[in-house]
């Protein structure tokens, strides 16, 4: 790799955080080599490793208001002492390199001096780019900035018993990192941080066999872990689509449309498309949140009671695993997303690769940015296209079950007016599988008995209503209402009023819709007795809603974590 491939002016064109992240990345590549060669100065290794770690973490934070975060970040570091020590190590490295000048590449001292020099210079560049406003002040003794890429190449050339193929892998990986740094670089004043995960796999085509490993043991998750998570955490197709609808809600969308295309067929024409008009994502969010399993971003928002800017929603997501729903539905995924004033980000995932690749870090994920093609005219949102469906063709029952799961996300009593999930069947066959399917509002209208009550300031205010409806035309409706204090036996055995503390309990509202499920009564009270009975079989019981949105999948078969269904 020649210096013409990554020139100094190219590095100067990078913003502060892309440069810091790239420099730290290069330094981390060199460190294992120096660790293997060095036998005399272990304390230098500790300092360089801490500098690289700190530079990476600081670069990932960007220019946000993070005084408290920075206090925590530096709690285990004394930055001034660290930078001063790096300077001392750099001077020692330069002296060592001068002593080794003219030596043979076979001389261990010559090999070590090259790795030593390159490692400390790359680490120092990373730390100064992360914490100094003017990173150009860092350089070699003659004032010229030393390219981290050149550092890495020099160190690699100094290694013992390395192959040309391994060298090609190193050069390819470094150039790929640099191109990614350029692609996310908007301007030198860009305030967005750059996390190490943005670069993807550390060795995209696998680590060279003769390149030393770090001595620090690490978990090496298998690639199949991703598919296992999807299979275990997402029970069925209905829950999978429900998770995607939840993501749309959390993104401040007004709608979430689920298109089932040619769902009754097999072949390439069958696909599921989920589209919303939410806030969308930029490249940094995709790389550091969406592609990070188990991210706690939503959990932090929930705990901080931080609501969305547009509709004041408290996020539903918490575990950072909802995106695995796409794997449950199909083996190939394309996601197009756009945030305001940004280009579109396109992510392409072939889930088949996860089962055929050993380690998760070796799985290639295709992420590109492009001028808007889907979200035009300043529109934002996310579109997920799922193909090569895991279950194909779908049955009428499966589609209707999915429809019920999607439409049940909103409370029938207090739904958020600004959010509407919708299931749309498309394809060459004009399927009528959703025709005549009862929804919650239809069932409520068919309930012959209704009880509504409000508990406030120790008073129960209730209204009971009997609505004959349908064929019971000769039966008069009945209404009964009353206001009465809530009484309870005291310790002395006397009745006394019960007052709920409004600061902890507040007003309690109760609504019961009661059905007589006997066939004879259903025929008299419902226009579609069988449809109503089927609906009650699948939707009866207790469900939990917050802000008008369902807490899923409580109320589904086998999930009663409040023990509300326990007898006795």
C-alpha positions, 0 to 999 in steps of 0.5 A, a space after each residue: 500500500 503506497 502513501 498515494 492511496 491514503 494521502 495526508 490531504 485525505 486524512 485532513 479532509 476527515 472530520 474530527 470523529 471519523 479521523 479519531 475512530 479511524 486512527 484508533 482502529 489502525 492502532 488496534 490492528 498494530 497492537 497485537 503485533 507489538 504485544 507479541 514482539 515486545 518483551 522489555 516494556 510491558 508498561 508501554 503496552 498498558 499505556 498504549 492499550 488504554 489510549 486506544 480504548 479511551 480514544 475509541 470511546 470518546 470518538 463514539 460520543 461525538 460533540 453531544 452535551 456529555 459532561 456527566 458521561 465524560 466524567 464517568 469515561 475519565 474516572 479510570 484515566 488521568 488524561 494529562 498523565 496518559 498523554 504525557 506518558 504517550 509523549 515519553 513513549 513516542 520519544 523512546 520509540 523514535 530513539 529506538 528506531 534511530 538505533 535500529 536504522 540500517 539493521 536487517 529486517 531479520 534482526 528482532 531489534 529492527 522488527 520490534 522498533 518498527 512495530 513499537 514506533 508505529 503503535 505509539 504514533 497511531 495511538 497518540 494520533 487517535 487520542 489527540 484527535 479525540 481530545 484536542 481541537 486542532 489534531 494537526 499539531 500531532 506529527 512526526 519530528 518534522 511536523 508531518 502527520 503520520 498516516 495511521 494506514 502507513 503505520 499499519 503497513 510499516 508494522 506489518 512489513 516488520 512482522 516475522 514469517 508473514 505471507 503476501 496473502 496476509 499482507 493483502 488482507 491487512 491492506 484491504 481491511 485498512 482501505 475499507 475502513 478509510 473508505 467507510 470513514 470518508 463515507 460518514 464524514 460530512 464536514 470537519 465540524 460534524 458533531 456526530 460520534 463514530 463508534 468502532 462498530 461503524 466499520 463492521 468486521 475487524 477482518 472482513 475476509 478473516 484474520 490472517 493466519 499468521 497475524 497475532 491475536 490479542 492476549 485478552 480473551 473475548 467471547 466469540 459469538 457464532 453467527 447462528 446466534 442471530 437466527 437462534 435469537 429470532 427463532 426463540 424470542 419471536 414466537 410466530 409470524 403475528 408477533 414478528 409483524 407486531 414487533 415491526 409495528 411497535 418499531 414504527 410507533 416508537 419512531 413517531 409514525 402516523 401509520 404502519 402499512 403491512 403489505 402481503 404480496 402474493 402471500 398465497 403463492 410460492 416463488 420470488 413474487 411473494 414478499 412482505 413489505 412493512 412501511 411507516 412514515 416515522 423519523 427514520 434513521 441516519 447511517 450512524 443510527 443504523 450502524 450503532 443501534 439497529 445493527 447492535 443486538 441488545 442495544 439499550 437505547 429504548 430502555 434508557 429512554 423509557 427509564 428516563 421517561 423521555 418521550 418522542 418529540 412529535 407525538 409525546 410517546 413513551 417507547 414500547 421497545 426495551 430489549 433491542 431484539 425486535 429487529 430479529 422479527 424480520 428473520 422470523 418472516 423471511 431469509 432475505 431482508 432489505 431495509 430502506 430508511 431516511 432521517 430528515 435532511 439525510 440521504 437514504 440508508 439501505 441495509 441488505 441482509 441475507 440470513 442464510 449466510 448466518 447459518 453458513 458462517 462460523 463467527 458473527 463478526 465474519 458475516 458481511 452486512 451490506 450498508 450503503 447510502 444513496 440519494 432518496 429513491 423511496 422517501 422523496 420530497 423530504 419525506 422520512 420513514 422506514 421500509 422493510 422488504 422481506 423475501 424468501 419467506 420462511 413460511 410459504 404459501 401462507 394460509 387464510 387462517 395465518 393471515 387472519 391471525 396476523 391481522 388480529 395481532 396487528 389490529 390489537 396493538 391499539 386499545 379499542 377504548 382509548 386508541 392513539 388517534 394519530 397512529 394507524 396500523 393497516 394490513 393490505 393484501 396485494 397480488 395476482 389473486 384478489 384474496 378476500 381472506 379479511 372479508 367479514 373479519 370482526 374487529 374489537 369495535 364490532 364485538 363491543 357493539 354486539 355485547 348485550 351487557 355493559 357495565 361502566 364505573 368510575 372510582 374517585 374520592 371514595 365514591 363508586 359511580 356506575 352505570 349498567 346497561 342491557 342492550 337487547 339488539 339484533 333479533 330481541 326487538 320485543 325486549 326492552 333495554 334496561 339501564 341502572 345507575 347509582 353513586 355510592 361510597 366504597 365501604 370496608 370493614 375496619 379492624 373494629 368490625 365496623 363499616 367505614 369509607 375507603 378513600 383512595 389517595 389521588 396522588 398514588 392511585 388517581 381515578 379508576 375507570 372500569 368497563 365490562 362488556 359481557 356476552 352470553 356465549 350459548 348458541 341460542 342467545 348468540 343467534 338472538 344478539 349477534 348478526 354473525 354468531 359464529 364470527 363473534 364466537 370465534 373472535 371471543 375464543 381468540 381475543 377473550 381474557 385480559 390484555 394490558 395497554 399503556 398510552 392506548 398501545 398494547 403491552 404484547 404479548 400479555 394475554 396471549 395463550 400461555 402468557 399470564 405474568 400478572 396471574 390474573 387468570 389464576 382460579 381461587 
